[in-house]
Amino acid sequence: MIEIDHHSSSVIVHNPGRNCFLFGVYDTGYPVTAWHNHANLIGGNAIAGDVSPREILRREINEEFSIPVGQNLAYQPKAIIQVVRNVILSKMMPYKDFFAVDPPVRVKKEPVQVITSIFSSEVPDDLIDIVRRADARRFMCEGNLCAVGLDELRSEKVGLAWCAPVILGNFLEVDMPNPWNARAEELKNPIRTRLTHYHKEFNYKRKSD
């Protein structure tokens, strides 16, 4: 049985016609300084009570595309944030599971091994336009949202965090810049309907249910 730390779920939000993607961007409040101002797939880790990879992702998106009470930061209008969130959720389709190993960016800490379930969400031109034309106010409560073209990623004008370069390269069937030598291998089986269905094959250090 393979030992892993936890399960995560993320979504590749893309517009094929424009070769454009929506990512979350880590700001200086993110604890891993190597990833400040880097883009990453939208999503996050399982917590207690999550029962499926899809549920992890839905919860994360609902949490991230929200305006926290009492936070002294400028946000986009609530109605615009809801439009972006709802379109991403409504277009979400399962892609693949990956066994991923975090690149060595945290000093004196062993790399973490995870199962990450990846979904895709193909969004229309007008959603890309909303994000590109927006001012500096936030769409997300952790970091912010950005629209990035494939050429910007491949030229490293915009850097990708964690294992996003490998996963996006798999999705696009192209080689992406991977300066930290992140590793992610696709699993043979499709994304499973419950997290407990992984437990016969993987020993989770942190189980969500």
N, CA, C and O of each residue as an XYZ file, in Angstrom:
836
protein
N       0.849     -1.203      0.000
C       0.000      0.000      0.000
C       0.879      1.246      0.000
O       1.857      1.325      0.744
N       0.529      2.209     -0.829
C       1.314      3.440     -0.956
C       0.878      4.442      0.097
O      -0.315      4.701      0.253
N       1.831      5.006      0.819
C       1.506      5.992      1.848
C       1.522      7.390      1.247
O       2.482      7.781      0.584
N       0.467      8.125      1.481
C       0.387      9.507      1.023
C      -0.079     10.384      2.175
O      -0.581      9.889      3.184
N       0.093     11.688      2.012
C      -0.275     12.599      3.090
C      -1.771     12.897      3.093
O      -2.425     12.773      4.128
N      -2.319     13.290      1.934
C      -3.721     13.687      1.903
C      -4.224     13.684      0.458
O      -3.493     13.335     -0.469
N      -5.486     14.079      0.290
C      -6.122     14.167     -1.022
C      -6.431     15.638     -1.308
O      -6.811     16.393     -0.413
N      -6.263     16.022     -2.560
C      -6.652     17.370     -2.979
C      -7.421     17.282     -4.291
O      -7.382     16.264     -4.981
N      -8.115     18.356     -4.623
C      -8.837     18.447     -5.892
C      -8.655     19.843     -6.464
O      -8.697     20.836     -5.737
N      -8.451     19.907     -7.780
C      -8.263     21.189     -8.453
C      -8.933     21.150     -9.818
O      -9.315     20.089    -10.313
N      -9.067     22.324    -10.413
C      -9.721     22.421    -11.719
C      -8.864     23.233    -12.686
O      -8.321     24.278    -12.329
N      -8.755     22.735    -13.909
C      -8.127     23.472    -15.008
C      -9.235     24.275    -15.689
O     -10.067     23.713    -16.401
N      -9.241     25.568    -15.472
C     -10.260     26.439    -16.068
C      -9.664     27.007    -17.356
O      -8.675     27.739    -17.320
N     -10.267     26.665    -18.486
C      -9.625     26.993    -19.759
C     -10.627     27.450    -20.808
O     -11.815     27.132    -20.755
N     -10.101     28.207    -21.760
C     -10.841     28.631    -22.934
C     -10.004     28.230    -24.144
O      -9.060     28.939    -24.492
N     -10.327     27.111    -24.797
C      -9.469     26.598    -25.878
C      -9.326     27.549    -27.055
O      -8.263     27.610    -27.672
N     -10.377     28.291    -27.375
C     -10.312     29.184    -28.525
C      -9.249     30.254    -28.388
O      -8.641     30.673    -29.373
N      -9.031     30.686    -27.173
C      -8.028     31.732    -26.925
C      -6.741     31.172    -26.313
O      -5.798     31.920    -26.054
N      -6.703     29.873    -26.086
C      -5.547     29.284    -25.389
C      -5.283     30.028    -24.081
O      -4.155     30.418    -23.782
N      -6.352     30.212    -23.318
C      -6.276     31.025    -22.105
C      -6.803     30.234    -20.912
O      -7.663     29.364    -21.053
N      -6.270     30.556    -19.734
C      -6.610     29.828    -18.515
C      -6.884     30.814    -17.388
O      -6.354     31.924    -17.377
N      -7.721     30.394    -16.437
C      -7.922     31.145    -15.212
C      -7.228     30.400    -14.073
O      -7.428     29.200    -13.885
N      -6.420     31.125    -13.326
C      -5.688     30.555    -12.190
C      -5.902     31.412    -10.953
O      -6.248     32.590    -11.041
N      -5.689     30.798     -9.807
C      -5.483     31.562     -8.593
C      -4.030     31.988     -8.529
O      -3.148     31.254     -8.974
N      -3.770     33.169     -7.978
C      -2.391     33.665     -7.833
C      -2.103     33.882     -6.356
O      -2.857     34.566     -5.663
N      -1.009     33.298     -5.878
C      -0.619     33.455     -4.484
C      -0.036     34.845     -4.244
O       0.813     35.313     -5.002
N      -0.499     35.492     -3.189
C       0.069     36.787     -2.819
C       1.078     36.587     -1.688
O       1.417     35.455     -1.345
N       1.550     37.680     -1.118
C       2.596     37.604     -0.100
C       2.088     37.056      1.234
O       2.877     36.838      2.153
N       0.791     36.836      1.346
C       0.262     36.222      2.561
C       0.381     34.708      2.563
O       0.155     34.073      3.593
N       0.735     34.116      1.419
C       0.851     32.654      1.334
C       2.107     32.204      2.077
O       3.161     32.819      1.917
N       2.020     31.145      2.884
C       3.154     30.776      3.747
C       4.393     30.261      3.023
O       5.491     30.333      3.575
N       4.250     29.739      1.795
C       5.419     29.245      1.058
C       5.914     30.376      0.154
O       5.324     30.648     -0.891
N       6.990     31.022      0.562
C       7.430     32.237     -0.119
C       7.876     31.976     -1.560
O       7.810     32.880     -2.394
N       8.328     30.758     -1.867
C       8.761     30.448     -3.232
C       7.643     30.628     -4.241
O       7.903     30.848     -5.424
N       6.393     30.537     -3.782
C       5.259     30.611     -4.715
C       4.575     31.972     -4.725
O       3.541     32.126     -5.375
N       5.115     32.954     -4.031
C       4.505     34.290     -4.097
C       4.484     34.780     -5.547
O       5.484     34.699     -6.259
N       3.330     35.286     -5.964
C       3.106     35.796     -7.329
C       3.146     34.701     -8.389
O       3.295     34.997     -9.574
N       3.016     33.447     -7.984
C       2.902     32.334     -8.924
C       1.437     31.926     -9.065
O       0.641     32.087     -8.140
N       1.101     31.397    -10.232
C      -0.266     30.944    -10.498
C      -0.395     29.457    -10.169
O       0.571     28.697    -10.244
N      -1.607     29.069     -9.806
C      -1.861     27.656     -9.523
C      -3.294     27.309     -9.923
O      -4.156     28.182    -10.033
N      -3.526     26.011    -10.137
C      -4.882     25.546    -10.402
C      -5.766     25.875     -9.208
O      -5.311     25.847     -8.065
N      -7.016     26.182     -9.472
C      -7.958     26.540     -8.402
C      -8.405     25.270     -7.704
O      -8.781     24.298     -8.360
N      -8.368     25.269     -6.384
C      -8.779     24.096     -5.620
C      -8.103     24.071     -4.265
O      -7.658     25.103     -3.763
N      -8.027     22.878     -3.671
C      -7.407     22.778     -2.357
C      -7.501     21.371     -1.792
O      -7.841     20.420     -2.495
N      -7.193     21.263     -0.513
C      -7.084     19.972      0.156
C      -8.380     19.550      0.838
O      -9.212     20.380      1.204
N      -8.526     18.241      0.999
C      -9.681     17.694      1.706
C      -9.641     18.101      3.168
O      -8.569     18.258      3.752
N     -10.814     18.270      3.752
C     -10.951     18.496      5.194
C     -11.957     17.493      5.737
O     -12.616     16.790      4.971
N     -12.075     17.429      7.044
C     -13.024     16.523      7.675
C     -14.429     16.789      7.144
O     -14.886     17.931      7.095
N     -15.095     15.721      6.750
C     -16.456     15.835      6.235
C     -16.564     15.740      4.735
O     -17.640     15.434      4.221
N     -15.482     15.993      4.007
C     -15.510     15.819      2.553
C     -15.641     14.330      2.232
O     -14.962     13.500      2.836
N     -16.511     13.995      1.284
C     -16.738     12.575      0.984
C     -16.287     12.179     -0.418
O     -16.203     10.987     -0.717
N     -15.995     13.148     -1.283
C     -15.609     12.815     -2.657
C     -14.674     13.882     -3.206
O     -14.656     15.006     -2.703
N     -13.893     13.544     -4.236
C     -13.045     14.562     -4.872
C     -13.840     15.747     -5.403
O     -13.408     16.892     -5.277
N     -15.002     15.478     -5.997
C     -15.824     16.577     -6.518
C     -16.299     17.487     -5.384
O     -16.352     18.707     -5.542
N     -16.642     16.893     -4.247
C     -17.113     17.700     -3.126
C     -16.000     18.576     -2.567
O     -16.248     19.715     -2.172
N     -14.772     18.056     -2.529
C     -13.631     18.881     -2.109
C     -13.576     20.138     -2.965
O     -13.466     21.252     -2.452
N     -13.655     19.942     -4.265
C     -13.491     21.053     -5.202
C     -14.649     22.034     -5.120
O     -14.431     23.246     -5.133
N     -15.864     21.540     -5.036
C     -17.017     22.441     -4.922
C     -16.913     23.286     -3.660
O     -17.162     24.491     -3.695
N     -16.548     22.664     -2.557
C     -16.407     23.420     -1.299
C     -15.316     24.472     -1.429
O     -15.509     25.623     -1.037
N     -14.168     24.080     -1.978
C     -13.059     25.018     -2.122
C     -13.439     26.214     -3.002
O     -13.131     27.357     -2.662
N     -14.097     25.955     -4.116
C     -14.482     27.049     -5.009
C     -15.492     27.975     -4.332
O     -15.391     29.198     -4.434
N     -16.455     27.387     -3.647
C     -17.437     28.215     -2.936
C     -16.781     29.059     -1.847
O     -17.180     30.202     -1.626
N     -15.779     28.505     -1.167
C     -15.079     29.247     -0.127
C     -14.208     30.349     -0.722
O     -14.201     31.478     -0.232
N     -13.475     30.011     -1.780
C     -12.510     30.961     -2.324
C     -13.176     32.118     -3.052
O     -12.693     33.249     -2.995
N     -14.286     31.843     -3.738
C     -15.005     32.911     -4.434
C     -16.094     33.458     -3.510
O     -17.289     33.345     -3.783
N     -15.642     34.047     -2.422
C     -16.556     34.638     -1.447
C     -15.873     35.850     -0.825
O     -14.660     36.024     -0.943
N     -16.666     36.679     -0.167
C     -16.140     37.875      0.479
C     -16.226     37.673      1.982
O     -17.324     37.694      2.538
N     -15.093     37.477      2.657
C     -15.121     37.245      4.106
C     -15.656     38.450      4.862
O     -15.376     39.595      4.508
N     -16.412     38.186      5.886
C     -16.954     39.259      6.730
C     -15.819     39.899      7.521
O     -15.010     39.202      8.134
N     -15.765     41.210      7.503
C     -14.804     41.938      8.320
C     -13.411     42.045      7.751
O     -12.532     42.603      8.407
N     -13.170     41.532      6.555
C     -11.839     41.633      5.953
C     -11.684     42.980      5.266
O     -12.529     43.385      4.468
N     -10.609     43.662      5.580
C     -10.406     45.022      5.078
C      -9.637     45.011      3.752
O      -8.541     45.560      3.646
N     -10.244     44.368      2.740
C      -9.661     44.323      1.406
C     -10.734     44.668      0.383
O     -11.925     44.493      0.642
N     -10.314     45.156     -0.772
C     -11.262     45.548     -1.818
C     -11.599     44.355     -2.707
O     -10.704     43.683     -3.220
N     -12.891     44.095     -2.887
C     -13.354     42.976     -3.706
C     -14.182     43.467     -4.886
O     -14.777     44.545     -4.849
N     -14.204     42.654     -5.926
C     -15.123     42.884     -7.033
C     -16.559     42.817     -6.507
O     -16.795     42.250     -5.440
N     -17.522     43.387     -7.241
C     -18.917     43.278     -6.804
C     -19.314     41.817     -6.594
O     -18.916     40.934     -7.353
N     -20.092     41.588     -5.569
C     -20.498     40.223     -5.218
C     -21.153     39.511     -6.391
O     -20.913     38.322     -6.599
N     -21.978     40.216     -7.164
C     -22.672     39.592     -8.295
C     -21.688     39.098     -9.348
O     -21.917     38.052     -9.955
N     -20.598     39.828     -9.580
C     -19.583     39.420    -10.562
C     -18.829     38.194    -10.061
O     -18.572     37.262    -10.823
N     -18.477     38.198     -8.782
C     -17.790     37.039     -8.194
C     -18.656     35.796     -8.330
O     -18.160     34.717     -8.653
N     -19.948     35.949     -8.081
C     -20.863     34.808     -8.173
C     -20.971     34.291     -9.610
O     -21.059     33.083     -9.827
N     -20.964     35.185    -10.579
C     -21.012     34.757    -11.984
C     -19.802     33.900    -12.316
O     -19.941     32.816    -12.882
N     -18.618     34.380    -11.966
C     -17.391     33.635    -12.246
C     -17.432     32.275    -11.564
O     -17.156     31.251    -12.188
N     -17.774     32.272    -10.290
C     -17.841     31.008     -9.533
C     -18.840     30.040    -10.153
O     -18.523     28.865    -10.341
N     -20.027     30.509    -10.468
C     -21.087     29.617    -10.952
C     -20.776     29.048    -12.333
O     -21.115     27.898    -12.614
N     -20.139     29.832    -13.195
C     -19.780     29.312    -14.516
C     -18.730     28.215    -14.375
O     -18.841     27.168    -15.013
N     -17.716     28.442    -13.548
C     -16.688     27.419    -13.339
C     -17.315     26.134    -12.820
O     -17.008     25.049    -13.315
N     -18.187     26.245    -11.832
C     -18.823     25.060    -11.249
C     -19.720     24.344    -12.265
O     -19.742     23.114    -12.316
N     -20.453     25.106    -13.065
C     -21.426     24.491    -13.975
C     -20.758     23.745    -15.132
O     -21.363     22.850    -15.722
N     -19.530     24.104    -15.453
C     -18.831     23.490    -16.587
C     -17.857     22.386    -16.160
O     -17.134     21.842    -16.994
N     -17.838     22.061    -14.891
C     -16.802     21.184    -14.349
C     -16.995     19.726    -14.762
O     -18.075     19.160    -14.596
N     -15.928     19.126    -15.304
C     -15.937     17.726    -15.722
C     -14.700     17.024    -15.167
O     -13.638     17.641    -15.077
N     -14.814     15.743    -14.792
C     -13.634     15.028    -14.286
C     -12.601     14.820    -15.376
O     -12.944     14.535    -16.524
N     -11.339     14.962    -15.015
C     -10.242     14.702    -15.950
C      -9.472     13.459    -15.513
O      -9.721     12.376    -16.043
N      -8.553     13.581    -14.572
C      -7.741     12.440    -14.147
C      -7.302     12.609    -12.694
O      -7.296     13.713    -12.150
N      -6.938     11.489    -12.089
C      -6.232     11.489    -10.812
C      -4.741     11.432    -11.071
O      -4.283     10.806    -12.027
N      -3.978     12.107    -10.191
C      -2.522     12.081    -10.264
C      -1.935     11.768     -8.900
O      -2.450     12.202     -7.870
N      -0.853     11.011     -8.908
C      -0.019     10.839     -7.722
C       1.074     11.890     -7.836
O       1.905     11.833     -8.743
N       1.073     12.844     -6.924
C       1.958     14.005     -7.045
C       2.887     14.105     -5.850
O       2.524     13.756     -4.727
N       4.089     14.587     -6.112
C       5.082     14.826     -5.067
C       5.448     16.304     -5.111
O       5.890     16.815     -6.140
N       5.259     16.980     -3.988
C       5.566     18.408     -3.938
C       7.035     18.663     -4.252
O       7.896     17.928     -3.767
N       7.342     19.674     -5.042
C       8.747     20.041     -5.265
C       9.374     20.557     -3.975
O       8.656     21.023     -3.091
N      10.697     20.486     -3.848
C      11.373     20.826     -2.583
C      11.521     22.322     -2.364
O      12.626     22.861     -2.434
N      10.422     22.984     -2.102
C      10.466     24.441     -1.928
C      10.419     24.853     -0.463
O      10.663     26.015     -0.138
N      10.107     23.912      0.424
C      10.019     24.245      1.843
C      11.280     23.769      2.553
O      11.584     22.577      2.572
N      11.996     24.703      3.127
C      13.279     24.391      3.756
C      13.083     23.417      4.916
O      12.190     23.588      5.746
N      13.937     22.389      4.954
C      13.972     21.419      6.055
C      12.645     20.690      6.230
O      12.268     20.344      7.350
N      11.946     20.460      5.141
C      10.701     19.714      5.222
C      10.663     18.711      4.088
O      10.931     19.050      2.936
N      10.325     17.467      4.423
C      10.269     16.424      3.409
C       9.159     16.713      2.396
O       8.107     17.234      2.765
N       9.388     16.375      1.112
C       8.316     16.543      0.123
C       7.069     15.754      0.509
O       7.161     14.649      1.042
N       5.919     16.326      0.238
C       4.639     15.699      0.576
C       4.102     14.960     -0.645
O       4.099     15.496     -1.753
N       3.642     13.714     -0.431
C       3.025     12.937     -1.496
C       1.511     13.000     -1.352
O       0.980     12.782     -0.263
N       0.811     13.298     -2.450
C      -0.644     13.450     -2.401
C      -1.279     12.768     -3.605
O      -0.629     12.535     -4.624
N      -2.562     12.455     -3.465
C      -3.403     12.159     -4.617
C      -4.173     13.433     -4.927
O      -4.854     13.978     -4.059
N      -4.067     13.901     -6.150
C      -4.802     15.095     -6.544
C      -5.740     14.757     -7.694
O      -5.310     14.272     -8.740
N      -7.007     15.016     -7.491
C      -8.031     14.777     -8.509
C      -8.211     16.057     -9.320
O      -8.489     17.123     -8.770
N      -8.049     15.934    -10.627
C      -8.095     17.104    -11.503
C      -9.361     17.077    -12.351
O      -9.688     16.076    -12.989
N     -10.054     18.192    -12.339
C     -11.241     18.404    -13.156
C     -10.900     19.475    -14.200
O      -9.898     20.179    -14.072
N     -11.730     19.588    -15.218
C     -11.579     20.673    -16.188
C     -12.898     21.436    -16.281
O     -13.972     20.887    -16.038
N     -12.791     22.706    -16.637
C     -13.976     23.548    -16.808
C     -13.723     24.466    -17.994
O     -12.916     25.392    -17.912
N     -14.419     24.206    -19.099
C     -14.249     25.013    -20.299
C     -15.197     26.201    -20.236
O     -16.416     26.026    -20.257
N     -14.648     27.401    -20.158
C     -15.455     28.597    -19.923
C     -15.519     29.460    -21.188
O     -14.621     29.393    -22.027
N     -16.562     30.260    -21.328
C     -16.744     31.068    -22.549
C     -15.863     32.309    -22.572
O     -15.262     32.694    -21.569
N     -15.807     32.921    -23.752
C     -14.990     34.124    -23.945
C     -15.366     35.234    -22.971
O     -14.493     35.927    -22.448
N     -16.669     35.405    -22.727
C     -17.064     36.552    -21.907
C     -16.574     36.432    -20.468
O     -16.369     37.447    -19.803
N     -16.384     35.210    -19.978
C     -15.856     35.061    -18.626
C     -14.373     35.457    -18.590
O     -13.918     36.096    -17.641
N     -13.635     35.076    -19.619
C     -12.238     35.502    -19.719
C     -12.163     37.023    -19.775
O     -11.303     37.630    -19.136
N     -13.067     37.641    -20.541
C     -13.073     39.103    -20.670
C     -13.353     39.781    -19.334
O     -12.756     40.810    -19.019
N     -14.259     39.205    -18.550
C     -14.571     39.779    -17.233
C     -13.307     39.864    -16.388
O     -13.039     40.884    -15.753
N     -12.546     38.796    -16.388
C     -11.342     38.752    -15.548
C     -10.255     39.660    -16.111
O      -9.590     40.370    -15.356
N     -10.069     39.645    -17.418
C      -9.006     40.449    -18.020
C      -9.268     41.949    -17.912
O      -8.333     42.741    -17.793
N     -10.529     42.332    -17.955
C     -10.856     43.759    -17.914
C     -11.037     44.293    -16.500
O     -11.234     45.493    -16.310
N     -10.973     43.419    -15.519
C     -11.225     43.819    -14.139
C     -10.082     44.672    -13.592
O      -8.940     44.572    -14.040
N     -10.415     45.506    -12.622
C      -9.376     46.275    -11.927
C      -8.718     45.379    -10.873
O      -8.915     44.164    -10.875
N      -7.949     45.977     -9.987
C      -7.131     45.208     -9.038
C      -7.930     44.611     -7.887
O      -7.377     43.857     -7.086
N      -9.216     44.931     -7.786
C     -10.002     44.362     -6.692
C     -10.095     42.842     -6.823
O     -10.046     42.302     -7.928
N     -10.225     42.178     -5.718
C     -10.139     40.721     -5.661
C     -11.414     40.023     -6.129
O     -12.528     40.513     -5.946
N     -11.203     38.858     -6.741
C     -12.282     37.904     -6.992
C     -12.297     36.819     -5.918
O     -13.334     36.204     -5.667
N     -11.145     36.583     -5.283
C     -10.974     35.443     -4.381
C     -10.458     35.925     -3.036
O      -9.761     36.936     -2.942
N     -10.822     35.166     -1.982
C     -10.424     35.584     -0.638
C      -9.006     35.160     -0.281
O      -8.451     35.644      0.705
N      -8.411     34.270     -1.062
C      -7.009     33.887     -0.858
C      -6.260     34.179     -2.155
O      -6.446     33.474     -3.147
N      -5.420     35.204     -2.159
C      -4.772     35.612     -3.404
C      -5.791     36.258     -4.327
O      -6.725     36.920     -3.873
N      -5.601     36.058     -5.638
C      -6.557     36.630     -6.588
C      -6.632     35.761     -7.830
O      -5.922     34.763     -7.954
N      -7.501     36.154     -8.741
C      -7.740     35.415     -9.976
C      -7.028     36.117    -11.129
O      -6.985     37.346    -11.185
N      -6.468     35.326    -12.051
C      -5.846     35.935    -13.220
C      -6.160     35.113    -14.462
O      -6.379     33.904    -14.383
N      -6.178     35.781    -15.609
C      -6.322     35.133    -16.910
C      -4.957     35.141    -17.579
O      -4.338     36.194    -17.733
N      -4.491     33.957    -17.975
C      -3.128     33.814    -18.504
C      -3.172     33.023    -19.800
O      -3.834     31.988    -19.881
N      -2.469     33.509    -20.812
C      -2.376     32.805    -22.080
C      -1.307     31.727    -22.050
O      -0.358     31.803    -21.269
N      -1.465     30.716    -22.910
C      -0.501     29.622    -22.963
C       0.896     30.135    -23.300
O       1.884     29.620    -22.777
N       0.990     31.138    -24.163
C       2.306     31.670    -24.531
C       3.000     32.294    -23.331
O       4.223     32.218    -23.213
N       2.229     32.913    -22.437
C       2.807     33.503    -21.226
C       3.353     32.425    -20.296
O       4.361     32.634    -19.622
N       2.686     31.270    -20.259
C       3.142     30.166    -19.422
C       4.392     29.512    -19.995
O       5.341     29.222    -19.267
N       4.383     29.287    -21.289
C       5.508     28.585    -21.906
C       6.766     29.455    -21.962
O       7.879     28.930    -21.994
N       6.600     30.771    -21.976
C       7.749     31.676    -21.946
C       8.191     31.993    -20.518
O       9.183     32.692    -20.309
N       7.446     31.474    -19.535
C       7.711     31.687    -18.106
C       7.522     33.139    -17.683
O       8.064     33.572    -16.666
N       6.749     33.889    -18.471
C       6.354     35.226    -18.030
C       5.513     35.105    -16.765
O       5.583     35.951    -15.874
N       4.716     34.037    -16.701
C       3.947     33.705    -15.504
C       4.391     32.324    -15.044
O       4.342     31.364    -15.812
N       4.825     32.225    -13.791
C       5.277     30.951    -13.246
C       4.129     30.162    -12.645
O       3.168     30.740    -12.137
N       4.228     28.843    -12.704
C       3.218     27.956    -12.127
C       3.749     27.305    -10.858
O       4.919     26.929    -10.787
N       2.892     27.176     -9.868
C       3.279     26.639     -8.563
C       2.999     25.148     -8.455
O       2.256     24.563     -9.242
N       3.631     24.560     -7.439
C       3.434     23.157     -7.090
C       3.562     22.249     -8.319
O       4.524     22.379     -9.076
N       2.621     21.344     -8.528
C       2.722     20.397     -9.650
C       1.913     20.833    -10.867
O       1.710     20.048    -11.793
N       1.454     22.079    -10.869
C       0.642     22.574    -11.981
C       1.334     22.466    -13.335
O       0.651     22.177    -14.318
N       2.658     22.682    -13.454
C       3.269     22.561    -14.785
C       3.128     21.164    -15.382
O       2.883     21.018    -16.580
N       3.282     20.144    -14.550
C       3.206     18.767    -15.039
C       1.769     18.406    -15.406
O       1.522     17.796    -16.446
N       0.835     18.781    -14.557
C      -0.571     18.436    -14.784
C      -1.120     19.175    -16.002
O      -1.833     18.590    -16.818
N      -0.790     20.455    -16.124
C      -1.255     21.212    -17.288
C      -0.608     20.688    -18.568
O      -1.257     20.626    -19.612
N       0.656     20.315    -18.490
C       1.318     19.727    -19.649
C       0.663     18.435    -20.089
O       0.534     18.178    -21.285
N       0.245     17.613    -19.122
C      -0.471     16.377    -19.429
C      -1.799     16.686    -20.123
O      -2.161     16.032    -21.101
N      -2.509     17.669    -19.621
C      -3.816     18.049    -20.162
C      -3.692     18.564    -21.595
O      -4.518     18.247    -22.451
N      -2.660     19.355    -21.846
C      -2.471     19.982    -23.167
C      -1.638     19.130    -24.118
O      -1.574     19.398    -25.318
N      -1.003     18.100    -23.566
C      -0.082     17.247    -24.333
C       1.070     18.070    -24.914
O       1.441     17.921    -26.078
N       1.620     18.940    -24.068
C       2.793     19.732    -24.428
C       3.746     19.740    -23.240
O       3.337     19.459    -22.113
N       5.010     20.059    -23.483
C       5.977     20.231    -22.404
C       5.862     21.646    -21.853
O       5.891     22.628    -22.595
N       5.732     21.724    -20.527
C       5.650     23.018    -19.867
C       6.916     23.249    -19.052
O       7.502     22.290    -18.551
N       7.354     24.510    -18.905
C       8.499     24.788    -18.041
C       8.259     24.257    -16.630
O       7.195     24.476    -16.052
N       9.245     23.561    -16.082
C       9.113     22.923    -14.775
C      10.418     23.124    -14.001
O      11.137     22.162    -13.733
N      10.723     24.371    -13.645
C      12.040     24.671    -13.049
C      12.296     23.995    -11.714
O      13.452     23.803    -11.336
N      11.231     23.624    -10.982
C      11.410     22.974     -9.681
C      11.376     21.448     -9.788
O      11.436     20.746     -8.778
N      11.281     20.946    -11.014
C      11.231     19.484    -11.221
C      10.117     18.822    -10.425
O      10.316     17.788     -9.788
N       8.940     19.439    -10.474
C       7.766     18.844     -9.837
C       7.424     17.525    -10.515
O       7.685     17.346    -11.705
N       6.835     16.596     -9.753
C       6.504     15.283    -10.283
C       5.023     14.980    -10.066
O       4.480     15.214     -8.986
N       4.392     14.465    -11.093
C       2.993     14.035    -10.997
C       2.756     12.965    -12.053
O       2.992     13.189    -13.240
N       2.287     11.802    -11.615
C       2.019     10.691    -12.522
C       0.527     10.395    -12.534
O      -0.090     10.261    -11.477
N      -0.056     10.294    -13.729
C      -1.486     10.004    -13.804
C      -1.758      8.576    -13.351
O      -0.962      7.670    -13.597
N      -2.888      8.392    -12.690
C      -3.317      7.070    -12.260
C      -4.176      6.426    -13.341
O      -4.842      7.114    -14.115
N      -4.153      5.106    -13.382
C      -4.884      4.387    -14.426
C      -6.391      4.521    -14.269
O      -7.105      4.701    -15.256
N      -6.878      4.435    -13.038
C      -8.318      4.455    -12.811
C      -8.879      5.874    -12.889
O      -8.174      6.830    -12.567
N     -10.132      6.026    -13.309
C     -10.747      7.361    -13.328
C     -10.973      7.881    -11.911
O     -10.855      7.141    -10.934
N     -11.296      9.154    -11.823
C     -11.601      9.762    -10.526
C     -12.751      9.009     -9.867
O     -13.765      8.727    -10.505
N     -12.589      8.689     -8.601
C     -13.560      7.843     -7.907
C     -14.653      8.687     -7.254
O     -14.475      9.874     -6.979
N     -15.766      8.044     -7.021
C     -16.943      8.782     -6.544
C     -16.914      9.068     -5.050
O     -17.634      9.944     -4.569
N     -16.082      8.333     -4.311
C     -15.943      8.568     -2.877
C     -14.474      8.454     -2.483
O     -13.724      7.663     -3.057
N     -14.077      9.251     -1.502
C     -12.695      9.191     -1.040
C     -12.359      7.843     -0.418
O     -11.217      7.390     -0.494
N     -13.334      7.209      0.189
C     -13.077      5.902      0.806
C     -12.692      4.850     -0.230
O     -12.082      3.840      0.121
N     -13.034      5.067     -1.493
C     -12.698      4.103     -2.541
C     -11.193      4.091     -2.849
O     -10.713      3.205     -3.556
N     -10.464      5.056     -2.328
C      -9.008      5.089     -2.504
C      -8.273      4.332     -1.393
O      -7.085      4.039     -1.524
N      -8.978      4.017     -0.300
C      -8.295      3.540      0.891
C      -7.725      2.132      0.761
O      -6.832      1.762      1.523
N      -8.215      1.348     -0.176
C      -7.648      0.012     -0.364
C      -6.283      0.068     -1.039
O      -5.474     -0.850     -0.906
N      -6.041      1.141     -1.756
C      -4.801      1.273     -2.527
C      -3.811      2.232     -1.881
O      -2.600      2.092     -2.053
N      -4.334      3.215     -1.131
C      -3.468      4.252     -0.563
C      -3.744      4.394      0.931
O      -4.894      4.383      1.372
N      -2.671      4.526      1.692
C      -2.777      4.740      3.120
C      -2.619      6.241      3.396
O      -1.516      6.780      3.313
N      -3.722      6.902      3.722
C      -3.719      8.342      3.963
C      -3.266      8.645      5.390
O      -3.788      8.077      6.350
N      -2.294      9.542      5.519
C      -1.930     10.020      6.849
C      -3.053     10.877      7.425
O      -3.331     10.849      8.624
N      -3.696     11.648      6.528
C      -4.819     12.486      6.936
C      -6.047     12.074      6.157
O      -6.140     12.345      4.959
N      -6.990     11.425      6.815
C      -8.231     11.028      6.168
C      -9.307     12.055      6.465
O      -9.386     12.597      7.567
N     -10.138     12.312      5.455
C     -11.169     13.345      5.626
C     -12.441     12.790      6.230
O     -13.227     13.548      6.800
N     -12.673     11.465      6.122
C     -13.881     10.892      6.731
C     -13.591      9.478      7.188
O     -14.473      8.811      7.729
